[in-house]
Amino acid sequence: MTPAPMAEALEVPEAVELAPVADNSYIIRPNFKDKFKPAVVKDAIQEVVSEHLKDKNYDPEQAPAWCKTITEAVKERVKQLGMDRYKLAINVVIGEQRGQGIKVGCRCFWDSDTDNYAQHLYLN
């Protein structure tokens, strides 16, 4: 038996098509056109909250479930606005109106060039 020539011994696979590789974006800040627009987000929040609470009376047993539902709905609505590079912190507080005051606070790291907020107060 004679050894096969080197070219015949090695099988060369056909060209394998590789998936395209995306460039690393490393974009830290959003483009100017993608900046957070508080007025647009406020309108979206107002629509969602009004839609969920328009015919409801305060019920302390149902309020936690309403908060969760409204939070998820606001998150989905704001995502539909196309703000992809933002982390959303949504805080919904439902309480009974009896003439008392309430103060709610939170802390976060803030970039004054790109970060912003929108809020809505709903009373019925």
N, C-alpha and C positions, 0 to 999 in steps of 0.2 A: 504494500500500500504506500502510495506516495503522498506526502503532505500537500494540502490544497494551497494555492497561492494566497497571499495575505488579503488581497482585494476580495476574493471569493469567501474567505472565512468570516469576514466582518459584514454583518448585515447592517446596512444604513437605513434607519427608519425614514419614512416619508416626512416631509416638512410638517411640523405640528403648528397649527395656528394658535397663537397665544392671545389671550384676552387683552384688550387695550388697558393700559395702566394709566390711571388718572394722575394728573400732576398734583403735587402737594400744594394745597392752597395757603395754609398758614395765615389766613385772613383773620386778624384779631378784631378789627372794627368793621361794622357794616358800611357799605357804600352809602353815599348821601341819599340816594333814592330809596334805600332800604332802612333809613333811620326810623326809630320808633315814633309813631304819630299819635300823641295822646288824644287828640280830638276824635280821630277815627276809632280808636280803641274804646274811648268813652261812649261813643254812639253804639258800638257793638255790645258793650256791657249793659247799657241801658235797655237795649232791645231784649237781650237774654233775660235780664232780671225782671223786666215788666212782663214778659211772656210767661215766666214761671210763677210769679207771685201776684198777678193781677186779681185773681178771684179768691185769694187765700186769707184767712184770719190766722193770727198767731196761735200756734199750738206748740208748747214746749217739747212735746214728744216727737213731733214731726220736723221741728226746726233743724236738727242735725242732718237728717236725710235731705232736706231742701238745700242745705249748705253744700253737701257733696254733689248733688245734682247740678246746682248752679255753677259750682267750681268747674266741673267737667265740661259743662256747656260753654262757659266763657273761654276755657282753654281751647276747645275745638274751634270756636268762632274766631278767636284771635289768630290761631294757626292758619285759618282759611284766608286771612288778610295777607299772608305771605311774609311774615316776619320770622324767617328761618333761623337766624343766628342769635336769637334772644332766648334767655332762660326766663320763664314766666313764674312769678310768685303771685299766686292768687289767694286772696284772703276774703272770705265771706263771713260776715257776722250778722246773725238774725236775732233780734231781741224784741221784747214787748215794750211798747211806748207807753210809759206811765208818768212822764214828766221828769224822770231822773236823767242824769247825764251818764255818758260813757266815754272812756278814753281807751283807744286801742293803739298800740305802738309796735314797731318792729325795727330791726336793725339789719343792715346789709352793707357790703362794700359797694361803692358807687363810683362810676366814671362819669363825671359831669358832661363830657363830650358826647357820649352815646346813650347813657342810661336815662330813663325817664319813668314816669308812672301815669296811670289813669285811675280815676276813682269815680264812684257813683253812689249817691245816697238815695235810697228808695224809701218813701214813706207812704203808708196807706191807712 
